[in-house]
Amino acid sequence: LQKILILLHVTTCVVVGKTLMLLFPNAMKRHILKQGEKSRMNENPKFSYENWGPTFFSFKYLLFVLKVKWRRLEDEAYEGYPAPNTPVVTFNGDIRHLFDFMQDNRPLILNFGSCT
């Protein structure tokens, strides 16, 4: 049921966005660039709206957003329920799952940090 609701929501957003891009291309370009500022994407020297802007609200865009949102459903954790077996990337670039690192009855400890 959640996947169907996400499908309906994302499809509606893409249809409305594509329609607005066709009717008001300059306004939508400004809006998309404004969103790029919020995510700091515009700070990338290789950033060019012409390279990726027209792909917004395309069929590929729809499929990508659905894939991401559906995967996030699997990653949600709820108190009192088992933890999700989230995919992780090793230092070698291999994709594994969290439970792959569990050994017997030993607790699995996750340590998060950042470098700036």
C-alpha positions as CSV (number, residue, x, y, z in Angstrom):
1,L,0.0,0.0,0.0
2,Q,2.9,2.4,0.8
3,K,4.5,1.8,-2.5
4,I,1.2,2.5,-4.3
5,L,0.8,5.8,-2.4
6,I,4.4,6.8,-3.3
7,L,3.8,5.9,-6.9
8,L,0.7,8.1,-7.1
9,H,2.4,11.0,-5.3
10,V,5.6,10.9,-7.3
11,T,3.7,10.5,-10.6
12,T,1.5,13.4,-9.8
13,C,4.5,15.6,-8.9
14,V,6.3,14.6,-12.2
15,V,3.2,15.3,-14.3
16,V,2.6,18.7,-12.7
17,G,6.3,19.6,-12.9
18,K,6.6,18.6,-16.6
19,T,3.4,20.6,-17.4
20,L,4.8,23.6,-15.6
21,M,8.1,23.2,-17.4
22,L,6.3,23.3,-20.7
23,L,4.1,26.2,-19.8
24,F,6.6,28.3,-17.8
25,P,10.1,27.2,-18.8
26,N,11.9,30.3,-17.4
27,A,10.1,30.3,-14.1
28,M,10.7,26.6,-13.6
29,K,14.4,27.1,-14.5
30,R,14.7,29.8,-11.8
31,H,12.9,27.5,-9.3
32,I,15.2,24.5,-10.1
33,L,18.3,26.7,-9.8
34,K,17.0,28.0,-6.5
35,Q,16.7,24.4,-5.2
36,G,20.3,23.8,-6.4
37,E,21.4,26.7,-4.2
38,K,19.8,25.1,-1.2
39,S,21.7,21.9,-1.8
40,R,24.9,23.8,-2.7
41,M,25.0,22.0,-6.0
42,N,25.6,25.4,-7.7
43,E,29.0,25.6,-6.0
44,N,30.2,22.8,-8.2
45,P,32.3,24.5,-11.0
46,K,31.1,21.8,-13.5
47,F,27.5,22.6,-12.7
48,S,25.5,23.6,-15.7
49,Y,21.7,23.7,-15.8
50,E,21.7,22.9,-19.5
51,N,23.3,19.5,-18.8
52,W,20.8,18.3,-16.2
53,G,17.9,20.7,-15.9
54,P,15.9,19.4,-18.9
55,T,16.0,15.9,-17.3
56,F,13.9,17.0,-14.4
57,F,10.4,15.5,-14.6
58,S,11.4,13.0,-17.3
59,F,10.5,9.3,-17.2
60,K,14.1,8.5,-16.1
61,Y,13.6,11.0,-13.3
62,L,10.4,9.4,-12.2
63,L,11.9,5.9,-12.1
64,F,14.9,7.2,-10.1
65,V,12.8,9.0,-7.5
66,L,10.6,5.9,-7.2
67,K,13.6,3.7,-6.7
68,V,15.0,5.9,-4.0
69,K,11.8,6.4,-2.1
70,W,10.9,2.7,-2.3
71,R,14.4,1.8,-0.9
72,R,13.9,4.2,1.9
73,L,10.8,2.3,3.0
74,E,13.0,-0.7,3.7
75,D,15.4,1.5,5.7
76,E,13.0,2.9,8.2
77,A,13.5,1.7,11.8
78,Y,10.6,1.6,14.3
79,E,10.9,1.1,18.0
80,G,10.2,-2.4,19.1
81,Y,10.7,-3.9,15.6
82,P,13.7,-5.5,14.0
83,A,16.4,-3.2,12.6
84,P,16.4,-2.9,8.8
85,N,19.1,-4.7,6.8
86,T,20.4,-1.5,5.2
87,P,22.8,-1.7,2.3
88,V,26.3,-0.2,3.1
89,V,29.4,0.5,1.0
90,T,32.7,-0.9,2.2
91,F,36.0,1.0,1.9
92,N,36.7,-1.1,-1.2
93,G,33.4,0.1,-2.8
94,D,31.6,-3.2,-2.4
95,I,27.9,-3.1,-1.6
96,R,27.1,-5.3,1.4
97,H,24.2,-5.3,3.9
98,L,24.4,-4.4,7.5
99,F,23.6,-7.8,8.8
100,D,26.5,-9.3,6.8
101,F,28.8,-7.9,9.5
102,M,27.1,-9.6,12.4
103,Q,29.0,-12.5,14.1
104,D,27.2,-15.0,16.2
105,N,25.5,-13.4,19.2
106,R,27.9,-10.5,19.4
107,P,26.4,-7.0,19.3
108,L,27.0,-5.0,16.1
109,I,28.2,-1.5,16.9
110,L,27.9,1.3,14.4
111,N,30.1,4.3,14.7
112,F,29.3,7.4,12.6
113,G,31.5,10.3,12.0
114,S,32.4,13.0,9.5
115,C,35.4,14.7,8.1
116,T,35.2,18.3,7.1
